[in-house]
């Protein structure tokens, strides 16, 4: 959904119980992810009292979820 989460009053694309998801989709085989994008997502998640997560769907429809290492370790250890 273009511009979803693009409003200052409603950050992120999807809010789940514990996570604020930023969702990206591209028909290309790659997606450029940089520190600026991750810092923005992390900041918005903190303001929402949630953990940041990035959902990424690439050209072949493979979907990946990017999490902070500490959040991932906590999830797999519970």
N, C-alpha and C positions, 0 to 999 in steps of 0.2 A: 504494500500500500504506500504509494508515494507520499512523502511528508508526514507519515504517521510518526508520532513521537517528536515531531518537529516544533511543537509549541512549548514555550518555557513553563507553562502551567501544567503540562502533561508529558513529562519526559519518558523515553523508552517507547517501545512498540507494544510489548505485552507484559502485563504485571501478573505474576503468579504468586503463590503463597509466600515463598521465600526469595524469589528472583525477579529482577527487572531485566527483561530481554530486549536487546536491540536486534532486529531481524534484517538480514541483508540477503538479497537474491540476485544472481547474475547469470546470464546465458554463457558467459565466458568460462574458461577453464581455470581462472585465477581471480583472486580478489586482493587488493592491496590493503593491508591492515597496518596501521602505524600507532605510535605511542599516543598521539593526540586523540585518536578515536577511542582508544582504551581508557585514557584518563577521563574523557568526557563521560563515557558510560559508567565508569567507577564513581565519579562525582555524583551523577544523577541517581545511581543506586543508593549511595550513602544518604542523599537527601530524601529518598523514598523508604529508608530503613530496610533495604533489600540487598541481596547479593547481585553483582553484575553478571550477565551472561550474554554471549553473542551467538545468535543462530545464523548460520551461513549455509545457503544452498547454492551449489555451483552448477554449471551447465548440464551435467549429466544427472542432476537432481539428487546428488549425494548431499546429505545434510549433516553438518557438524555443529557441535556446541562448544564454544570456547569459554572456559571458566578460569578464575584465579586458581593457582596451585593449592593454596590453603583451603579454599572451598571444595575443590575436587577431593583432596585428601580427607577432609571431614566427611564428605558424602560416602566415600568408599569404606571408611573405617567405622561407620555406624551400622 
